[in-house]
Structures are given as structure tokens and as C-alpha cells.
Amino acid sequence: MPRIELRTEIKANKKIVFDLARSIDLHKISTEHTNETAIAGKTSGLIEMDEWVTWNAKHFGMYHKLTSKITEFERPTLFVDEMVKGAFKGFRHEHRFEDLNGGTLMIDYFDYESPFGILGTLADKLFLRKYMTDLLATRNHSIKDFAETAKWKKIVE
């Protein structure tokens, strides 16, 4: 199972970063390029333990639906979302938050399994791993941008 690990240093309070990372509204903003929309479950606000969201998004020229659920939650240090239904065979996205020099180190561990056996493995190597890494990095950049400016107040206040 491939693992993507990202570390993002953010000059902001850990509680703010944590809340931005679990914001459905900021998720929509950070994935505008994929036309991502929350269509069922928790569709706005801050997602909590045992809540789920179904996303509809355009990837690789086609629309896909994906449902994920929050399966672990320890504010403000950790939350985990796992795919319940969607295009992957499965995924688990662990979000960790650590204090760092008066700011926050946000760490993502994204473990996923592609469908279609050997074809999925080939897709991972050819393009999917890079695509998912870029998608997560773009999202993290949005979280950093909102957290380090007054924009965060539009999302979590």
C-alpha cells in the first residue's frame, strides 16, 4: 500500500490549524480546481468524530464520488479520515499536529490502495502517486495561507 507523507510548517496556533484542516468549507476552497462539492453527510462547518462526508469531484476528466468518515479524533493533535466508499480500494488519511517553534508542524500520512490489481499498481507508479501528492500539497498550502493570515477567521469563527 503506497504511503504519501507531507510535513508542512505553519506559523499559527495548533488549534487554528487543526480546525482549518477539518473544515469542509476550506476543503471546498482548496479543491476548487477539481470542482469538489460536499453532497451528503456533513456538507459544511467542522467535521467531528464519527461524522462522514460524500464528495463529488472531477479527476482525470470524470466525476467521482467518495465518502470518508472520521474514525479517530483527538483535538488538537490528531484526526483520521478513512474512505467508506469511492474510487480507491481503500485509504486512510492521518492528520497530525505538533507544536513547532511557536507554530505548528502539520503532518499528513496518506495510505491508499488503488483498485484494479496490477493496473492500479502501474497507475500509482506512472501518475497517481504524484497526482495525490500534488493534491494534498495544494490543500496544505491553502491551510497554511488561511492560518498565517486573518483569513482563518472566515472559516473557524
C-alpha positions in Angstrom: 0.0 0.0 0.0 1.6 3.3 -1.0 2.1 6.0 1.6 2.4 9.7 1.0 3.9 11.7 3.8 3.9 15.5 3.9 5.2 17.9 6.5 4.0 21.5 6.5 5.3 24.2 8.8 2.7 26.7 9.7 3.3 29.9 11.7 0.0 29.7 13.6 -1.6 28.2 16.7 -2.1 24.4 16.6 -5.9 24.7 17.4 -6.5 27.0 14.5 -4.5 24.7 12.1 -6.4 21.7 13.4 -9.8 23.3 12.8 -8.8 24.5 9.4 -7.7 21.0 8.4 -11.1 19.6 9.3 -13.1 22.4 7.8 -15.5 21.2 5.0 -15.7 24.8 3.8 -11.9 25.3 3.4 -11.7 21.8 1.8 -14.0 23.1 -0.9 -11.9 26.3 -1.4 -8.6 24.3 -1.6 -10.0 21.9 -4.2 -11.8 24.4 -6.5 -9.8 23.2 -9.5 -11.5 19.8 -9.2 -15.0 21.2 -8.7 -15.1 19.3 -5.4 -18.5 19.6 -3.7 -19.8 18.1 -0.5 -23.1 16.5 -1.5 -24.1 14.3 1.6 -23.4 13.9 5.3 -21.5 16.8 6.8 -21.6 19.4 4.0 -20.2 22.5 5.8 -18.6 23.5 9.1 -16.1 21.5 11.1 -16.3 17.7 10.8 -16.2 15.7 14.1 -15.7 12.1 15.3 -18.0 9.6 13.6 -19.2 12.1 11.0 -18.9 11.4 7.3 -19.0 13.4 4.1 -19.6 12.4 0.5 -17.6 14.4 -2.1 -18.3 14.8 -5.8 -15.2 15.9 -7.7 -13.7 15.9 -11.2 -10.4 14.0 -11.5 -8.9 12.8 -14.8 -11.8 14.2 -16.8 -14.5 12.2 -14.9 -16.7 12.9 -11.9 -16.2 10.6 -8.9 -18.0 10.3 -5.6 -16.1 9.5 -2.5 -17.3 9.0 1.1 -15.0 9.3 4.0 -15.6 9.1 7.8 -13.7 10.4 10.8 -12.6 7.3 12.7 -10.1 8.9 15.2 -10.3 12.3 16.8 -8.1 13.9 19.5 -8.3 17.7 19.3 -5.9 19.4 18.6 -3.3 16.7 17.8 -4.9 14.1 15.6 -7.7 13.1 13.4 -8.1 10.3 10.8 -10.5 10.0 7.9 -11.0 6.8 6.1 -12.7 6.0 2.8 -16.0 4.2 3.2 -16.9 4.2 -0.5 -15.2 5.5 -3.6 -12.7 5.0 -6.4 -9.9 3.7 -4.3 -9.9 0.2 -2.9 -9.3 2.0 0.3 -7.5 4.9 2.0 -6.6 6.1 5.5 -5.5 9.8 5.9 -3.9 10.5 9.3 -3.6 14.2 10.1 -1.1 15.0 13.0 -0.4 18.4 14.5 2.7 19.2 16.7 3.9 22.3 18.3 6.9 23.8 16.5 8.8 27.0 17.4 5.6 28.8 18.4 3.8 27.5 15.4 2.6 24.1 14.1 4.0 21.2 12.2 1.2 19.6 10.3 2.0 16.0 9.2 -0.1 14.0 6.7 0.2 10.3 6.3 -2.0 9.2 3.4 -2.1 5.4 2.9 -4.1 4.3 -0.1 -4.8 1.2 -2.2 -5.7 1.6 -5.9 -8.3 -0.7 -7.4 -7.7 -2.9 -10.5 -4.8 -5.0 -9.1 -1.6 -4.8 -11.2 -3.2 -2.0 -13.4 -3.7 0.1 -10.2 -0.1 -0.6 -9.2 1.1 0.6 -12.6 -1.2 3.7 -12.4 0.4 4.5 -9.0 3.9 4.4 -10.4 3.0 6.3 -13.6 0.9 9.2 -12.3 -1.5 8.6 -9.4 1.1 8.9 -6.5 2.3 12.3 -7.9 -1.3 13.4 -8.6 -2.4 12.7 -5.0 0.8 14.2 -3.5 0.2 17.4 -5.5 -3.5 17.5 -4.5 -2.6 17.2 -0.8 0.2 19.7 -1.1 -2.2 22.2 -2.7 -4.6 21.7 0.1 -1.9 22.1 2.7 -0.8 25.4 1.1 -4.4 26.7 1.4 -4.5 25.7 5.1 -1.1 27.5 5.6 -2.3 30.6 3.8 -5.5 30.8 5.8 -3.8 30.0 9.2 -1.0 32.6 8.7 -3.3 35.4 7.8 -6.6 36.7 9.1 -8.5 34.6 6.5 -8.8 31.8 9.1 -11.4 33.9 10.9 -13.8 33.5 8.0 -13.7 29.7 8.4 -13.5 28.8 12.1 -15.0 31.7 14.0 
